[in-house]
Amino acid sequence: MKYILYARKSTEEDDRQILSIEAQLVELQEYAAKEELEIVASFQEAKTAKEPGRIKFAEMLLLIERGKADGIISWHPDRLARNSVDGGKIIHFVDRGLIKALKFPTFWFEPTPQGLFMLNISFGQSKYFVDNLRENVK
C-alpha cells in the first residue's frame, strides 16, 4: 500500500506555530518507519482547514484519485479537515475505495462502518472547535 504524508498547521504566519509542521513530520516519519509504511509523496500546508480550498489538500486528493496512493498518514483527523466539505470528501473517498487506509499516530481508523462513524465524529468535533472558537472570540 502506498501512502501520502500530510502535515498542516493552522496559520500562514511564520511567527506562529513555528514547530508545528516540523514536529508533525518527525513523528509521522517515525510512525511510518515503525509501521513499515511506504510513503510516495509528502504534502505540507500552512493554512487553516476551517474553510475548503486548500491547494495542497486538493493536490493530495488528486493523486489519490489518479491511483498514485491509496492511503494517507497524518497526525490527527483535524489536520485533514475542520470543515464539512473536506471531511465529506475524505469519507467519500473511503466509501469509493479510493482511500483504503488512513493512519494516525493519535487516532484509530479502520475502513468499516464503525471506523467511518468515528472519523465523522472526529471531523464534527474539529468543526465544532473552530465554530465555537469563532463565537468565543466575537
Secondary structure as GFF3:
##gff-version 3
##sequence-region A 1 138
A	DSSP	beta_strand	2	9	.	.	.	ID=ss1
A	DSSP	alpha_helix	20	35	.	.	.	ID=ss2
A	DSSP	beta_strand	38	46	.	.	.	ID=ss3
A	DSSP	alpha_helix	55	65	.	.	.	ID=ss4
A	DSSP	beta_strand	71	74	.	.	.	ID=ss5
A	DSSP	alpha_helix	77	80	.	.	.	ID=ss6
A	DSSP	alpha_helix	84	95	.	.	.	ID=ss7
A	DSSP	beta_strand	101	103	.	.	.	ID=ss8
A	DSSP	alpha_helix	113	137	.	.	.	ID=ss9
###
